Amino acid sequence: MVFSFARVGAALVMRVEDVYVQNKRLWVRLREKGGKQHEMPCHHTLDAYLHENLGRTGIAGDPKGPLFRTI
């Protein structure tokens, strides 16, 4: 994922609920190999991309669904 240096596998298993707001800032939660979780604030550009993605796709109401869906 852009600006997070996440592994492709970690980005592909992200769910909508893994993008959340904390202290007026957007954060992402990554699930890595071995069950490790990393939580980090988003870069402002990634913040804009994710807000655009959630807004245009209409998936914000499905928190358990995948963040990046196939067509």
N, C-alpha and C positions, 0 to 999 in steps of 0.2 A: 504494500500500500504506500502511496506517495507520502513522503514526509514522516513516516513512522519507522521505516527500516524493518518492517515486519516481514517474516517469511511468507511466501505465497500461501503455504498451507494454513498458517495462522490467520491470514486475512480472509481466506475462503470459508473458514468455519465460523466467522463472526456472525452474530445474530444482531437484530435490530436493538435489543436491550444492551448490547455491548457499547453502544454510543450513548453517552448520557451527559447531563450538565451537572457540574459540581463547582460551587463558588463562582457562578456566572461564566464559566468556561466549559467548553466541550471537551470531554475525555473519551478515550477508547480503552477497551479491555481486550487484550490479546491472550488467547489460550495457546501456549507453546507445547512442545514435546515434553513428555513426562508429567503432564498435568499442571505445569507451572502457569501462573497467570501474571500478566504484566498490565498495569494500568498507568496510562500516561496522558498528559494534556495534549490536545491537538495543536498543531501549527495552524496559524490563522488561515492559510490557504486550504489546508485539509478541512478545517471547520467549514469554510464556504462550500467546498465540494460535497461534504456529507449533508449539509443542510439542503443543498440543491437536489441531491439524490433522494433524500427522504421526502422532500416536498413534491417532486415530480412523479415519483413512482407510487406514492400513496401507501407506503408500507409501514408508516409510523404506528399504525394501529395494531400491528402484528408483532409484538415484542419478542416472541419465541421464533419467529421466522428468520430465514437467512437474510443477511444484509445485502449481499451481492447475489442476485437471482439470475437464472438463465432465461432465455427468451422462450 
